[in-house]
């Protein structure tokens, strides 16, 4: 019975390996399995090629599914030898993708290939290489600027990624502001990780907070004074949150002010 499970993993491994080996020589006539979105922004010399992320994800999923069974059927050394090869291939697929695409598309998916393979059996040498690249890709993502059209979705993805990261990480993330050089656009302050609006409404995705974020993106970001305010806000708001988060009276006052301001924003939209 153990041969059945081993063979299934080996077949998946060989399939992924062949995709990696022929990837550099693949042509535009091959089936497109990976979409890079709007051509004016994402297309590059490798955009037509078969996905390297998909086979890596399939291999990772298969490996996780059969690991409990194989640990019962195989010796510890046999499991280690097999899974060490698998992790090495997943690393190779992710690095090949990251190094050969100019856009940021797929970088978060590559990150989770590393994140979700933590805990798989691997040699000490492979573990060190895995951790090194795990941290490298993490830092590349949190320091990447994004196109304004991608900003909202990217913001949520990076926050989730930052909170889940099990390696080294600093307090600041999401790179430099797309509105100007030298300022961090989003930041955490000793784990608080929220804005003043989020502090008073208690939820990053509260509908009132969403209205304020839309106002920032759709109005403030288009004006010089608005950009200066954004920089000022994201520079000083983390320390304000840390100071005021337990001041219930102050939070209530700020909430009332924000509620009034949001009503004004809604009236302006109607007009």
Buried (B, 14 or more C-beta within 10 A) or exposed (E): EEEEBBEEBBEBBEEBBEBBEEBEEBEEEEEEEBEBEEEEEBBEEBBBBBBBBBBBBEBBEBBEEBBEBBBEBBEEEBBBEBBBBBBBBBBBBBBBBBEBBEBBBBBBBBBBBBBBBBEBBBBEEBBEBBBEBBBBBBBBBBBBBBEEEBBBEBBEBBBEBBEEBEBEBEEBBBBBBBBEEEBBBBBBBEEBBBBBBBBBBEEBEBEBBBBBBEBBBEEBBEEEEBBEBBBEBBEEBBEBBBEBBEEEEBBEEBBEEBEEBBEEBEEEEEE
